Amino acid sequence: MNDLPLKVKKLIILVLILAVPGFFYYLLTVKGKNRYKPLPHYGPKQVAKTGHKFHGKYIPDTIYHTIGNFSLTNQLGKTISSKDFESKVFVVNFFYSNGPALVGAMEKNIDRLAGAYRKNRMVKFVSITVDPDRDTPDVLLKHAKKLGYAADKWIFLTGDTSTIYPLARNGFLENAVKSGGQFIFSNKLILIDADKHIRGKYDGASLQDVVKLNDEIKVQIAEELRKIKAPN
C-alpha cells in the first residue's frame, strides 16, 4: 500500500470507514438501552401541555422544530412531498447543477454515503436546487444519471424560488438566495429523522464531517427502530 498514490490511499481509507459500521455507533448500541444516546434536535423548541413519567417523575414533553410540509418536483417530473419520507431517515443538501467546485466536492461525498446505504430502504438522499429556472426536471435527470442512483434513493428536487428559498430558511434553517446574479446557499448536509426533525448538520465538503454523518445516520436508524419496537 506504500506504493499507492496519496489520493488512492485516502479513497481506500474512506471507503473502509463508510463500509464498516462505525465504532462510534457500536459504542452507543452495545449492551442495550443503557448505552444509547440520541442525537440532538436543532432549531427552536417549546414545552408541550402533555408529558410522561420516567422513573416515577413527571416530565413535560418537548415540541421540536420540524421542516414542515413541502411539495416539489423530482428528476422524473413526479411530485414529491414530505409524505414521501414517512418512516425514512434522509440527508438533504442544496446545490445547483451548474455550480462551483464546492458543489462537486459535496456530491462526491454524498455519492460515497449513498453507495454505503444503497440497499437500505430507510435511508434517502435529497438534493434541492437553488436555481430552479435552469434546473428543470430534464436537466436534473441528466445530472442524476451521471451519478447512477435510482430516483427513489438520491432524489433531485426543483420547483420555484418562492417555495424553495422559504423552505431552506424556515424549514431547514439554512440560507438559500440569489443575490447579484450569484447563488448564496448552505454547504451543509442536513440529517432529518422520520418525524421531520433536524438531527445533525455537517460540512458537505469535509471528509471528517462525512465520516461523522455516516456514524450518526446509523445512530438515527437505531432510534427509529427503537421507536417501532417500543410498546404503545
C-alpha positions as CSV (number, residue, x, y, z in Angstrom):
1,M,0.0,0.0,0.0
2,N,3.0,2.3,0.4
3,D,3.4,2.4,-3.4
4,L,-0.1,3.7,-3.9
5,P,-0.7,7.4,-4.7
6,L,-1.8,9.5,-1.7
7,K,-5.3,10.2,-3.3
8,V,-5.9,6.5,-3.8
9,K,-4.8,5.7,-0.2
10,K,-7.3,8.4,1.1
11,L,-10.1,6.9,-1.1
12,I,-9.5,3.4,0.2
13,I,-9.4,4.6,3.8
14,L,-12.7,6.5,3.3
15,V,-14.4,3.5,1.6
16,L,-13.4,1.3,4.5
17,I,-14.7,3.8,7.1
18,L,-18.1,4.1,5.3
19,A,-18.5,0.4,4.6
20,V,-17.7,-0.8,8.1
21,P,-20.2,0.1,10.9
22,G,-18.8,3.0,12.8
23,F,-17.1,2.3,16.1
24,F,-18.9,5.3,17.5
25,Y,-22.2,3.6,16.6
26,Y,-21.1,0.3,18.2
27,L,-20.3,2.1,21.5
28,L,-23.8,3.7,21.5
29,T,-25.7,0.5,20.9
30,V,-23.7,-2.3,22.6
31,K,-25.4,-3.9,25.6
32,G,-28.8,-2.4,25.0
33,K,-30.6,0.8,26.0
34,N,-28.3,1.9,28.8
35,R,-25.5,2.9,26.4
36,Y,-27.8,4.6,23.9
37,K,-27.5,8.4,23.4
38,P,-29.8,10.0,20.9
39,L,-28.7,12.8,18.6
40,P,-29.6,16.4,19.4
41,H,-32.6,18.3,17.9
42,Y,-31.8,21.5,16.0
43,G,-34.0,24.6,15.9
44,P,-36.5,26.3,18.3
45,K,-38.4,24.2,20.7
46,Q,-41.3,24.6,23.2
47,V,-42.7,22.8,26.2
48,A,-45.9,20.9,25.4
49,K,-49.0,20.6,27.5
50,T,-48.6,16.8,27.6
51,G,-45.9,14.8,29.5
52,H,-44.8,11.4,30.5
53,K,-43.4,9.7,33.6
54,F,-39.8,8.5,33.9
55,H,-38.7,6.6,37.0
56,G,-41.8,7.9,38.7
57,K,-41.1,11.6,37.8
58,Y,-43.4,13.6,35.5
59,I,-41.5,15.1,32.6
60,P,-43.2,17.6,30.2
61,D,-43.0,16.7,26.5
62,T,-41.0,18.9,24.2
63,I,-42.2,20.1,20.8
64,Y,-39.2,20.3,18.5
65,H,-38.9,22.2,15.2
66,T,-39.8,20.3,12.1
67,I,-39.0,21.1,8.5
68,G,-42.7,21.4,7.7
69,N,-44.7,20.2,4.7
70,F,-43.4,20.8,1.2
71,S,-44.2,19.8,-2.4
72,L,-41.6,19.9,-5.1
73,T,-40.8,18.0,-8.4
74,N,-38.2,15.3,-8.8
75,Q,-35.9,14.5,-11.8
76,L,-38.6,12.3,-13.3
77,G,-41.2,15.1,-13.2
78,K,-43.1,13.5,-10.3
79,T,-44.4,15.5,-7.4
80,I,-42.6,14.7,-4.2
81,S,-43.9,15.8,-0.9
82,S,-42.9,15.5,2.8
83,K,-45.3,12.5,2.9
84,D,-43.0,10.5,0.7
85,F,-40.5,10.5,3.5
86,E,-42.7,8.8,6.1
87,S,-40.6,6.4,8.3
88,K,-37.5,7.5,6.5
89,V,-34.2,9.0,7.6
90,F,-32.9,11.4,4.9
91,V,-30.0,13.7,4.2
92,V,-30.7,17.0,2.4
93,N,-28.4,19.4,0.7
94,F,-28.8,22.5,-1.5
95,F,-27.0,22.8,-4.8
96,Y,-27.3,23.7,-8.5
97,S,-26.2,21.6,-11.4
98,N,-24.0,24.3,-12.9
99,G,-22.5,25.1,-9.5
100,P,-18.9,25.7,-8.5
101,A,-16.2,23.2,-7.4
102,L,-17.7,23.2,-3.9
103,V,-20.9,21.6,-5.3
104,G,-18.8,18.9,-7.0
105,A,-16.9,18.1,-3.7
106,M,-20.2,17.8,-1.9
107,E,-21.7,15.5,-4.5
108,K,-18.6,13.2,-4.3
109,N,-19.1,12.9,-0.5
110,I,-22.9,12.3,-0.9
111,D,-22.0,9.7,-3.6
112,R,-19.9,7.8,-1.1
113,L,-22.6,7.9,1.5
114,A,-25.3,6.9,-0.9
115,G,-23.2,4.0,-2.1
116,A,-22.8,2.8,1.5
117,Y,-26.6,2.9,2.0
118,R,-27.7,1.8,-1.5
119,K,-29.5,-1.3,-0.2
120,N,-31.0,0.4,2.9
121,R,-34.6,1.4,2.2
122,M,-34.9,3.5,5.3
123,V,-32.2,6.0,4.1
124,K,-32.6,8.5,1.3
125,F,-30.6,11.4,-0.1
126,V,-32.2,14.6,-1.3
127,S,-30.6,17.4,-3.3
128,I,-32.7,20.6,-3.8
129,T,-31.7,23.1,-6.5
130,V,-31.4,26.8,-5.7
131,D,-31.5,27.5,-9.4
132,P,-34.9,26.1,-10.5
133,D,-35.2,28.3,-13.6
134,R,-32.2,26.4,-15.1
135,D,-32.6,23.1,-13.2
136,T,-35.7,21.7,-14.8
137,P,-36.6,18.0,-14.3
138,D,-35.0,17.2,-17.6
139,V,-31.7,18.9,-16.6
140,L,-31.8,17.2,-13.2
141,L,-32.4,13.8,-14.8
142,K,-29.3,14.2,-17.0
143,H,-27.4,15.3,-13.9
144,A,-28.7,12.4,-11.8
145,K,-27.9,9.8,-14.5
146,K,-24.2,10.7,-14.3
147,L,-24.3,9.6,-10.6
148,G,-26.1,6.4,-11.3
149,Y,-28.6,6.1,-8.4
150,A,-32.3,5.3,-8.6
151,A,-34.7,8.2,-8.4
152,D,-36.0,6.9,-5.1
153,K,-32.6,6.7,-3.5
154,W,-31.0,10.0,-4.5
155,I,-33.8,12.5,-5.2
156,F,-33.1,15.7,-7.0
157,L,-35.8,18.3,-6.5
158,T,-36.9,21.5,-8.2
159,G,-39.8,23.9,-8.0
160,D,-39.8,27.6,-7.8
161,T,-37.9,30.1,-5.7
162,S,-41.0,31.2,-3.8
163,T,-41.2,27.7,-2.4
164,I,-37.5,26.6,-2.2
165,Y,-36.0,29.7,-0.6
166,P,-38.5,29.9,2.3
167,L,-38.2,26.1,2.8
168,A,-34.5,26.4,3.1
169,R,-34.7,29.3,5.5
170,N,-37.8,28.4,7.6
171,G,-37.7,24.6,7.3
172,F,-34.1,23.5,7.2
173,L,-32.8,26.7,8.9
174,E,-30.2,27.4,6.2
175,N,-29.6,30.2,3.7
176,A,-30.6,29.9,0.0
177,V,-31.0,33.1,-2.0
178,K,-30.0,34.7,-5.3
179,S,-28.1,38.0,-5.0
180,G,-26.5,40.0,-7.7
181,G,-26.7,37.1,-10.1
182,Q,-24.9,34.8,-7.7
183,F,-26.5,32.0,-5.7
184,I,-25.8,32.0,-1.9
185,F,-26.6,28.7,-0.2
186,S,-25.5,26.5,2.6
187,N,-22.9,23.8,2.1
188,K,-24.4,21.7,4.9
189,L,-25.6,18.1,4.7
190,I,-28.7,18.1,6.9
191,L,-29.8,14.9,8.7
192,I,-33.6,14.6,9.1
193,D,-35.3,12.0,11.2
194,A,-38.6,10.1,10.4
195,D,-40.6,12.8,12.3
196,K,-39.1,15.6,10.1
197,H,-36.8,16.9,12.9
198,I,-33.3,18.2,12.1
199,R,-30.9,15.9,13.9
200,G,-27.5,17.0,12.5
201,K,-25.6,19.4,10.2
202,Y,-22.3,18.6,8.6
203,D,-19.9,20.4,6.3
204,G,-20.6,18.7,2.9
205,A,-17.0,19.3,1.6
206,S,-15.3,17.9,4.7
207,L,-14.4,14.2,4.7
208,Q,-14.2,14.3,8.5
209,D,-17.8,15.6,8.8
210,V,-19.0,13.0,6.2
211,V,-17.5,10.2,8.4
212,K,-19.3,11.6,11.4
213,L,-22.5,11.8,9.4
214,N,-22.1,8.2,8.4
215,D,-21.9,7.2,12.0
216,E,-24.8,9.4,13.0
217,I,-27.1,8.0,10.3
218,K,-26.6,4.6,11.9
219,V,-27.4,6.2,15.3
220,Q,-30.6,7.7,13.9
221,I,-31.6,4.4,12.3
222,A,-31.2,2.7,15.7
223,E,-33.5,5.4,17.2
224,E,-36.2,4.9,14.5
225,L,-36.1,1.1,15.0
226,R,-36.4,1.5,18.8
227,K,-39.5,3.7,18.3
228,I,-41.0,1.0,16.1
229,K,-40.3,-1.7,18.7
230,A,-41.4,0.3,21.7
231,P,-44.7,-0.7,23.2
232,N,-47.6,1.7,22.8
